[in-house]
Amino acid sequence: MAIYKIKRIETICIEVNAKDNAEMRALYTDGTVDDHCTNVLWNPVYSDRKYVYEVDGNIVDIWNKEE
């Protein structure tokens, strides 16, 4: 029996309006960016999930038919 360590890597792309870099830094610093990325009601422009499976420190392809 093997123990599988599973990592889910999620990329979320959102759009935030800001007049310049200083305003964007302020939105990041005050938590607005994180709020938009984590709010379940927010509709992301793009979302992608990747799963990585690891056994005994080795990444494995669980979908590979050859074992």
N, C-alpha and C positions, 0 to 999 in steps of 0.2 A: 504494500500500500504506500502511496506517495502523498505527501502534503503539498498542495498547490498554493503558492502565494499569488494572489491576483491583484493587479494594479489596474485601476480604471483611470485613464488619462483623458480629460475632457477639455476640449477647446471651444470656447464660446466667443463669438465675435459680435460686438454691439456697436452702435453708432452713438456718439455723444457730440452735441454741438457746443463749441467753445470758440470765442473770438480770437484766441491766441494761445501759445504754449503756457503762459502764466496762468490763464484761466483753467486750462486743462490740468496743470499741476495742482491748483487749488481744489478742483473737483476730485482729483485722486486723493489728495491729502485729507479732505473732509469726509471721505468714505463714499461719495456719490457713485464713483465708478464701480466699487465693489458691490454696492447696493443694487445697481442695475444688472450686474453680472449674476447675482445670486437670487434676485427676486423671482419667484416662480411665476409671477404674473407678467414679467417682462418677456417680450417676444424677441428672441435673439435673431440677428440677421443671418447668422451661421452657427451651427452647432455640430460638433463631431466628437465621437467617443471612440477610444481605442483601448482594448484590453490587452494586457501583457501577462502571460502565465509563466511562472518560474517554479522549478522543482530543484531542490538541493543547490540553489545558486545558479542554475542554468535556465535560460529562457527557452521555453518549448512552444512548438506550434501544435496546439491541440487539434487543429483541423487537418493536419497532415495524416493521410491514411496509412503511411508506412511507419511502423513502430518497431 
